[in-house]
Amino acid sequence: MGPIRGGVPASYYGLVQIPFAWEESRRALTVTELTETIRATLAAEFTGIWVAGEISGVKTGPSGHIYFTLKDSGAQVRCALFARTARIVRFKPQDGVEVLLSGRIDVYAPRGEYQFLVDSIEARGLGALQAAFDLLKKKLAAEGLFDAARKRSLPPFPRRIGIVTSPTGAVIRDMINILTRRFPGLHIRLYPSMVQGEGSAEQVCRGIQSFSAGGWAEVVIVARGGGSIEDLWTFNEESVARAIAACSMPVISAIGHETDFTIADFVADLRAPTPSAAAELVVSSRLQIAEKLDSLDRHLLQNARYRIAMVTQKLHQLETGRAAASLHRFIGRAFQQVDDAGNRMRDAVRARMEHSHRSLLGLDARLRVLDLRLRMAEGRRRLQASQSRLEERGRWTLSQARRGFEPVVAQLEQLSPLRVLDRGYAIVQDEKGAVVKESLQAPAGTQVNIRLAKGRIAARVEPAS
């Protein structure tokens, strides 16, 4: 074939091309194999990396995956934020925002393109949480969720109040104490929910939606104690804001302290500076109601007196004695009607309060009768008694069975062939395990096994001398 130049036979450069032996053995990669090789190489080298740039071209697919481009002045790379990750990241991609991404490089085989799979996303410049807060606030404000025109006024005398908050801690205790002290007899329902951490936003949404769909409550309070922006972030989630906006009854937002503001505060029908303030705002005290009734009574009396005085003055000016007498009778009847109306009003309020107090006492008595702790204690006593009886019955049954088995065991032991072996006898078996009962079954040269009372002996049959 001639000398080789650069790995190619010299004859290749002539007029005649001689087929190469090694061409028959070489193997071409498929496009899929090549792509998978590149994917594996990139995945091994570019995992857990951070990339900074500007977001553009954000699109959300039907699957919930978010696709966008990350670019700087000299290059760009396609990025994918899968739906499962998108649900837990606090900052959602927005066009024109400078971000810091962490993730890994992958290859999208159908297009033969490499892409950056995002595991986490942070805004640059402003803090990620503050940036996410501002973006969501701007978005919801543009949709009109903060407009004063859509805010609903609270019912003046609500009797059924729903509360969405944690069932533990001082918040719910303080609210219940204030509500029952200001107006006893109110009906309060608590939807227990986490108020921070993973899954808390979904629980708060379910609580609001439950009250909204049930229609039982006249007003709903969403409450949480104070904390950092991270602690309060549940109430900055878009899902919570939209659940509040869609609620069928007025919602009071009582999140954190007076200086804390969340997205829920802007969407709610009323913002209370603290959970305790929400409890004071939602109901009036009995003293306030009584004072308002007294004020109306005085206003009604003053108005009647003023009108009577004006009519009296007019009649005196006409110097009509008969009219004056009639006026005196009219005044007397008017004052009597005013007195009767005031008495009926006071009696009605007093009767209503007494009825509410009796209802509350009755409910308290029923609750004491149905106290689960007493019923559980009785059930525990019955369970312990049944367990004791069952154990005693089991011991008796075992004892009876043992007494019935003992004679049978003794009889079996008497009939056991091992007893015979204990007296010096042996059992001879051939190679197949059959018992040898006569000499014809074991001719000379036969291998036999001899079983003794303790142990076995292997032997060969010798001819009788």
Beta strands, then each sheet from edge to edge (+ up, - down):
strand 1: 4-5
strand 2: 8-9
strand 3: 47-60
strand 4: 66-71
strand 5: 76-81
strand 6: 98-108
strand 7: 113-123
strand 8: 160-165
strand 9: 187-192
strand 10: 219-224
strand 11: 251-255
strand 12: 270-271
strand 13: 427-429
strand 14: 447-451
strand 15: 456-460
sheet 1: 1+ 2-
sheet 2: 3+ 4- 5+ 7+ 6- 3+
sheet 3: 9+ 8+ 10+ 11+ 12+
sheet 4: 13+ 14- 15+
end
